[in-house]
């Protein structure tokens, strides 16, 4: 698991995510799609109603092909952070 602060490009160790019931339902649907996805570049964006907050969830394999990730993500994926 990698948690990245998009503003600082730093890895985070702990976060708290508070979601409303409809957001949880949407997240479950996205995660089910992601699990059944064969593509290694699968991802989705979960946003609030006015798009002021967003969570991006992406499928990755530490030992897999990371070419579809931006350099900043590849470095964090390969690091021990």
Secondary structure as GFF3:
##gff-version 3
##sequence-region A 1 81
A	DSSP	beta_strand	3	5	.	.	.	ID=ss1
A	DSSP	beta_strand	10	12	.	.	.	ID=ss2
A	DSSP	alpha_helix	21	36	.	.	.	ID=ss3
A	DSSP	beta_strand	43	47	.	.	.	ID=ss4
A	DSSP	beta_strand	54	58	.	.	.	ID=ss5
A	DSSP	alpha_helix	71	78	.	.	.	ID=ss6
###
